[in-house]
Amino acid sequence: MVDQVENFRELYNTTLIPKLTELDKTRKSILDLIKKHVLISLVPLCIFGYISILFENPIPIGIMAVACIGYAFYKINPLWSSYYSAFKQQVIKQIIHFIDDTLTYSPSDCISRGRFEECGIFRTHIDRYRGDDLVTGKRGSTDMKFSEVHAEYKTTTTDSKGRTQTHWHTIFKGLLFSADFNKHFNVSTYVLTDRAEKLFGSFGTKFQKFSGHGDLVKLEDPEFEKSFVVYSSDQTEARYILSTSLMKRILDYKIKSKKNIQLSFVSSRLFVAVPYGKDLFEPKLFGEITDFESVEEYYNDLKLVLELIED
C-alpha cells in the first residue's frame, strides 16, 4: 500500500504537475473572466433596477439580468468546456491508467438507461437520465463497467392562479457498477440498505416484508443484517450467493466507503449502486487543483470503487 502511494506521488511529480499547472492557468482565467463580467454587469443592472423601481415593474431588471447572464455564458462557456475536457483527458484518464492500464475511459459516456433499469434496485419511473465518466474493462476474468449516473422523476404542481411548476426529484445519483460473471443466476437477489430496522428497531422487520423485490431472506449474520435487507424469490440461491466471506467484504466496503451501497444479482450480472452527493471526477473551479492532496482525492475515489470489483 505504501509503495502504491509513493508510486502515485512519483506520477504526480513527473507527469501530472506540468499538466495541472497549465490547467490551473486556464482555471484562473475563467475566474478572472467571471469577475470581469460581474463588474461590467453592475452598471446596467443598477440603471435597469432603478427603472424597475421607478415604474414599479420588474420586467426591465429581469430582461437585463437575463441578457447579462446570457452574454457572460456565451463568453465563458468555450473556455470552461476546453478546461473541462482537458482535465478529464490529461488528469482523470492518467489516474485511471495508473491504477490499471487495461481500462478504457470515456469521459462523456455512461452506463445505459436500460442497464440501469435492469439492475432492479430502483423501481421509480425515470423521467430524466444522464451520466458521464464511463470506465470499462476486466478485473481478472470479470467484464466490468461503471460510471456516474443521475436518474430523476418529475412531479408537477399547480398554484391557485393556475400556474404549473415542474419539480425534479433524484431517484439515484452516484456510481453504478455492472460486472458480468458469466454465471447465470436463476432468480434475482437484492441487497438493499435496511432503513426500516434502523428507524424502528426490531419492529422495523415487519415493514421489511412489504417490498416489490421478492421474499425477505433471513441470514445468519447479525452484523450484516443491521445494515442490509435481502430479497429474493429463491432462499437457497440467495444464501449460496451471499456466502459468509462475500457478506464480510460487502460490509467492509460499506464501512470503508461510508456509503449506503446497494447490490443486485440479476441474470449473470452483479450491480452495485454507490450514492454520491458530489460529482466525483469533475475539475474544480474554486480552490487549488495543483496540490497533491486534491489530486490524491481523485485517486482514492477511483481506487476504492475498483477494489469492490476486486473483492
Summary of the structure (lengths in Angstrom):
residues: 311
radius of gyration: 24.3
end to end distance: 16.2
largest distance: 76.2
contacts: 882
relative contact order: 0.13
helix: 52%
strand: 24%
